Amino acid sequence: MNPQVEKDLKALEAEINELNDMLREVSDDVRAAGFSQYPLFVAHQEVKSVGDCILDRTEFDFPYSINATTLERFMELGLLSEDRKEAFTKAWGDPDTNLCVFWVNGEHTRFIFKPFKS
């Protein structure tokens, strides 16, 4: 992996750890309200129209802004196909205990599945 991409990924992981409680609360709220059983977060540095911004990086001095959206919205936008849904949700695991972040870093994109901290 490119050393700069690796450094950027470590910065995102540190941010996710710091925002754990907020991300868990948003995830719980989305599922409790019945919007989706699979709330998804988008981490980006440029303005992205996927989802609703829940954290603006410039306001909080974080490396990435975070948007909240859903698996269903990703499928509507064609970012994930129906034939990949089962494998994707299996990789995700239980959304009660795990989160999914779609990381957009210039030309690099990646899904990150990570357990919420206790």
ZABA-288095 format. One record per residue (C-alpha): residue number from 0; x, y, z. Coordinates in steps of 0.02 Angstrom, whole numbers, always signed. Each point is the difference from the previous one (the first is absolute). Layout:
REM ZABA-288095
     k       px       py       pz
   NUM        X        Y        Z
...
END
This chain:
REM ZABA-288095
     k       px       py       pz
     0       +0       +0       +0
     1      +58     +176      -38
     2      +79      +76     +158
     3     -107     +158      -12
     4     -160     -101      -18
     5      +53     -106     +149
     6      +31     +159     +102
     7     -170      +70      -51
     8      -85     -164      +47
     9      +82       +5     +173
    10      -63     +179      +23
    11     -177      -58      -43
    12      +10     -146     +121
    13      +55     +117     +139
    14     -147     +115      -41
    15     -122     -146       +1
    16      +64      -53     +171
    17      -21     +176      +67
    18     -176      +14      -72
    19      -54     -175      +53
    20     -139      +54     +119
    21      -74     +125     -123
    22       +4     -124     -145
    23      -79     -135     +108
    24     -139     +120      +53
    25      -38      +49     -180
    26       +1     -183      -51
    27     -117      -47     +142
    28     -117     +145      -41
    29      -10      -45     -185
    30      -40     -181      +41
    31     -123      +43     +141
    32      -94     +121     -114
    33      -18     -137     -130
    34      +94      +94     -138
    35     +119     -146      -28
    36      +78     -146      +90
    37     +164      +47      -84
    38      +51     +180      +35
    39     +157      +44      -95
    40     +126     +141      +24
    41      +95      +89     -138
    42     +170      +77      +46
    43      +60     +132     -123
    44     +101     +160      -15
    45     -100      +79     -140
    46     -184      +41       -3
    47      -94     -162      -33
    48     -186       -8      -33
    49      -21     -178      +62
    50      -91       +7     +166
    51      -18     +137     +129
    52     +152      +85      +75
    53      +13      -41     +185
    54     +175      +68      +25
    55      +86     +137     -100
    56     +188      -23      +10
    57      +34     +187       -6
    58     -107      +33     +154
    59      +80     -136     +105
    60     +178       -4      -69
    61      -15     -181      -56
    62      +80      -71     -157
    63     -167      -57      -72
    64     -180      +58       -5
    65     -126     -137      +38
    66     -168      -23      -85
    67     -134     -123      +55
    68      -98     -100     -128
    69      -66     -177      -22
    70      +42     -158      -94
    71     -163      +20      -95
    72      +51     +174      -59
    73     +168      -68      -60
    74      -95     -129     -101
    75     -119     +131      -71
    76     +151     +101      -58
    77      +80     -153      -79
    78     +149       +5     +119
    79      -40     -179      +52
    80      -90     -125     -109
    81     -139     -117      +57
    82     +105     -153      -41
    83     +135      +59     +123
    84     -119      +40     +143
    85       +8     -169      +87
    86     +190       -8       -2
    87       +8     +182      +55
    88     -115      -23     +151
    89      +92     -159      +47
    90     +165      +96       +0
    91      -83     +137     +103
    92      -64     -119     +132
    93     -125      +56     +131
    94      -40     +187      -20
    95      -41       +3     +187
    96     +183      -27      +37
    97      +91      +48     -162
    98       +7     +155     -107
    99      +37      +26     -183
   100      +92     +151      -69
   101      +19      +36     -185
   102     +164      +92      -13
   103      +25     +121     -145
   104     +179      +63      -12
   105      +29      +77     -170
   106       +1     -143     -124
   107       +7     -129     +140
   108     -160      -72      +73
   109      -22     -140     +123
   110     -131      -76     +113
   111      +59      -15     +179
   112      -90     -117     +120
   113      +42      +26     +182
   114      -76      -50     +166
   115      -67     +140     +109
   116     +104      +20     +157
   117      -89      -58     +157
END
